Amino acid sequence: MPATLADLSASAASPQAGQQISCKMDVIAQVTLVNHSATGAVSVTGVRKTTQGLSGGCSVGSSSFTYGTAPIGVGPGETVVVMNRALYSGGSGCCSTASACDGSNTCGIQESFTALTTVGEVAAGSFSYQVNFLNCTMCAATMAAAGIRCPPPAH
């Protein structure tokens, strides 16, 4: 008998959860899927991340992104880490030309995750952290569309 959505649970964790980090540091996420079925396997095909700015006025770019994975099989009774990676390339944030990058800006960010499986989507929960924008790399045009940027200076 194949596994059903009711047989699955997932969780998300990060060493950066609850921390204030520098924009130069990576944010690492681990997503784990548990198959409580006694007989059926399931495959994970990706993990969707949804980003939300909680405080500080940061621009979080595209709010949803799916990390593709080679199909990962999770057998009956197994617990498998289906994602363990940095969420962004080149650190957790960047500064745009018109913004202050002097450490005066700190933004609260929440990352929520959903495991995409062959039987449906499994919510994995979320974690939050703060990013301080001090001496960050400048946002490239492509990075600016997808990365977390510090807010422009107040007028």
HELIX and SHEET records of a PDB file:
HELIX    1   1 LEU A    5  ASP A    7  5                                   3    
HELIX    2   2 ALA A  141  ALA A  146  1                                   6    
SHEET    1   A 3 LEU A   8  ALA A  13  0                                        
SHEET    2   A 3 ILE A  28  ASN A  35 -1                                        
SHEET    3   A 3 THR A  79  ALA A  86 -1                                        
SHEET    1   B 5 GLN A  20  SER A  22  0                                        
SHEET    2   B 5 GLY A 120  LEU A 134  1                                        
SHEET    3   B 5 ASP A 102  THR A 117 -1                                        
SHEET    4   B 5 VAL A  42  SER A  55 -1                                        
SHEET    5   B 5 SER A  64  VAL A  74 -1                                        
END                                                                             
